Amino acid sequence: MVRAFAAGRYERALEIIDAYLGRWPETPHMHYNRACAFAKLGRRDAAGQALLEAVEQGFRDFEVMKHDPDLASMRGHEVFTAILEARDRVDRSGMERRLDSWKRRLGDDYVYETDEERRLQIASGLGRRAHAEMKEMISRLADVQSRTLFPEVPLDWCLVLVPSSEDTAAIFKEQLNVDDPNRTPGVYLHGKRMLVSRDIGSSMRHEFTHRMHWADMDRRRQRHAMWVQEGLAGLYEDYRFRPDGSLEFVPNIRHNIARRQVTANLDLSFEKLFRLEPDDFLAGNARYYPQVRSLFEFLADVGMLERWYRTYCDTWELDPTGGKAWETVFGLPLDEVNERWRRWVLGRGLIDDRVDHGDASIGVTGEEAGDGVRVVSVVGTQARRGGLRSGDVILKVDGEPVRSRVELTMEIAKRDVGDVVRLEIRRGRGVKIVLVQLEPLRAPIRGR
């Protein structure tokens, strides 16, 4: 399609687009491309109808639409003008139709809610309790980000979807083209204004930050470097609220990876990291995501997060890679700032992120459940004595939410053999508390 547009073969582009929409009819950017092809052919009414279909399917890049040279022939067309004038009303009505479509598909077992203030329509298949906790979490996150990094950012309506365990595989494959959700716990699709997350913990916080950041980029008409997008989203994966309502970011498993990279001189220099092409950055996500989260942790720790982001936005046209913003904020050449960050990483030490043979263990095997960790089997004596059963979902450890196996491991790794933990578990439709004394993790049984 791109080659057909570049060659001016708009009829051929339409053939490709129509074939695509025949398989995936709810893809908003393809309806938009269809409108562009019609506009280039001078078929203005057909282009207007395609634009309406794009909006109904979730297209919300109205500023792009307003200035797109491919739609130059549409300036003054009644549909084009009406969409721009009624963007808020069109935005909401399109989201309402989309939520109704999801309600018909997902059924009555899901919880549905509309948040007018934050322009969210939420559908979750984890039950009312988990839904309420997720709603409170993303509401507080949206509010604090609106006060700090993204003040007064105009928000489009966004659909937030957390599938039930039964629906996860199908939704991730159809919406995200991901066969294995373990590879991609969540995603924010800006073109569709849709956020899909497998859990309501760090993955939800990561993707919700993308939603807020994209709204700010739209307002500024900027597209920030991929390392900035993923670094900011990664930063908000783990934090706690201070008494004054501000955030304290805490190291997670990514810190250990970044520290090991620095120790072995495997970290990428700022100069090279900032200039990575988006595809190269994403292809090396296992290597680069830990480092860029660490960069933003560093900025937050030295009290320069908000200042750096403002400076980056102000200097984006001069240097979209972000290097100039680092030099401006720190008053140092980039390589010296790079070394300062490396010293900071090494000075933090490692966090305990593993439960090895002999370490404290609950005594269960588990799997992801969206709002916690589902017990697959009870293998420990103390876990059985405490009353844990296969099928229980561990929601909290000593009051701390654990929304994934990684989060559960991180909590247990802080404790010692013999400690008694207070587990909040979901059993069926009820929630109860069990006390379990931690025992040494058994060595795996090996076959002969």
Secondary structure, DSSP 8 states (H G I E B T S, - for coil): -HHHHHTT-HHHHHHHHHHHHHH-TT-HHHHHHHHHHHHHTT-HHHHHHHHHHHHHTT---HHHHHH-GGGGGGTT-HHHHHHHHTHHHHHHHHHHHHHHHHHHHH-TTSEEEEETTTTEEEEESS-HHHHHHHHHHHHHHHHHHHHTTSTT-----EEEEE--TTTHHHHHHHHH--S-GGG-SEEEETTTTEEEES-SSHHHHHHHHHHHHHHHHHHHT----HHHHHHHHHHTTSEEE-TTS-EEE---HHHHHHHHHHHTT-S--HHHHHT--HHHHHHTHHHHHHHHHHHHHHHHHTT-HHHHHHHHHHHTTT-TTSHHHHHHHHTS-HHHHHHHHHHHHHHH--------TTSEE-SEEEEE-SSSEEEEEE--HHHHHHT--TT-EEEEETTEE--SHHHHHHHHHTS-TT-EEEEEEEETTEEEEEEEE-EE--------
